[in-house]
Amino acid sequence: MPQLPLRAAAAPLALLLATLLAAACTATDHHDASRDTLERDLARAALDGGANPLPAPAGAPPTDRALTADAAVAAALSSNPSFRADVLDAHEAALAVDAVALGPTPMVMLEVGVPLTDMASVPVLALLTASLTDLITRNDRMEAACLRAQAAHLAAIDAASTLAATVRERHAMAWQAQESLRLAHLRMSLAQTEADRESTLAAKGLASSRRDQAGSAMLAAAQAQLEQARAAHVTSLRALAIAMGCALDRTDWTLARPELPARPAQALLASSLETPAARMAVALAAATRIEASLIRSGLAQNANIGAGYMQDEEGMRAIPITLQFALPIGGEGATRDERATLLEDAAGLRAQAALQQAHVRLADAIDREASMRAAADALERTTLVAARAQQERARTLAQRGAATVKERDQLHLACLDAESQAVMAHVSACIAAAQRVAASAGIDLARHDDQPRSASR
């Protein structure tokens, strides 16, 4: 069998290889540059403007100090498995840009025949081919890949802000359950004191058995409320742990009181089209328009070009130049324009829907936060302040003998009820604020130099 003379084939192979390498040498560092940018943007969107990259996964937060909402969000951003998968999707999309920049992958084909008779020719064929479609459509595909990478970047930002809102909501609800458990213990203590007092008076004949039974019923109700509060506390901590991504670790945290963020600016709603969800839809629509134009032009069909070396048993040699492409003469070619138009129209409608949804989402969140803040402020400044003043006055009167201990305890119980209402109102305001922050997160990133720009077509 004849040997393949590589020296004779070196010239055409070198020419094609040089063409492929020239295309491949324009690889970008898009992914390397976008990784740090993404981590910073996620931190800014979810951690109230933090400029540092996300913390490395460190397991569950410590239990030796009160867990703040910010610490819970930071733990979730570094440990929540679903969110980290979204971040990896964004990194994969950035790598896809580099893959386009590297150019087409060359293909090598070797063919050697085995003679069956003395007269048979033994072909020896070596080809090096590359996708002509990839070379021709490279700029368009690069722009589309950049737009899709930008969309994945924005999707990760939206996922970070949504996760942060969920964690802050569950942190607030867990803090409410913690405070409800504390107040339930106080009610239980008051009910126990009242029941003991009525039981003692009834034993001395100074009170009726009906009052003794009423005290026992109140104690039983307080015990039931205590057990319900204890179960709700455990359940809320587990829900928080799931959002943080550490449900398998210890969750017996003491939670710090959640703080309300600063009130939003009056002109915030006008920037609703700059939210990540809205900008992501616009980027995807632009990428779809580019891809539809490739389909319409026929350049999306795979075509290959290559060169190589061929020799048979008689020593006949040749340098084959190959060109392979599809002819759009079938049914697929007839539907090309219609497919491209449908893709463009659908992408445009999705972008319009996303812009409207982003605007309505932010408008609803702003209105809800305003009403919840007003309710929490009213309860804090009026109902709770008045209840505490009455309790303090009753305590002073009881010390002077001008009021009974029972009257003092009743006002104390009323103060606990007012405090419970204030806690619920504060938690509702915190949840509404977290939802508003999630709806508006990323608006400032749209004007930041590190944020990817939308490509135009």
Secondary structure as GFF3:
##gff-version 3
##sequence-region A 1 457
A	DSSP	alpha_helix	6	24	.	.	.	ID=ss1
A	DSSP	alpha_helix	30	46	.	.	.	ID=ss2
A	DSSP	alpha_helix	69	79	.	.	.	ID=ss3
A	DSSP	alpha_helix	81	101	.	.	.	ID=ss4
A	DSSP	beta_strand	107	112	.	.	.	ID=ss5
A	DSSP	beta_strand	124	131	.	.	.	ID=ss6
A	DSSP	alpha_helix	132	136	.	.	.	ID=ss7
A	DSSP	alpha_helix	138	203	.	.	.	ID=ss8
A	DSSP	alpha_helix	209	244	.	.	.	ID=ss9
A	DSSP	three_ten_helix	268	274	.	.	.	ID=ss10
A	DSSP	alpha_helix	276	297	.	.	.	ID=ss11
A	DSSP	beta_strand	304	311	.	.	.	ID=ss12
A	DSSP	beta_strand	317	318	.	.	.	ID=ss13
A	DSSP	beta_strand	321	324	.	.	.	ID=ss14
A	DSSP	alpha_helix	331	334	.	.	.	ID=ss15
A	DSSP	alpha_helix	336	378	.	.	.	ID=ss16
A	DSSP	pi_helix	379	383	.	.	.	ID=ss17
A	DSSP	alpha_helix	384	400	.	.	.	ID=ss18
A	DSSP	alpha_helix	405	440	.	.	.	ID=ss19
A	DSSP	three_ten_helix	444	447	.	.	.	ID=ss20
###
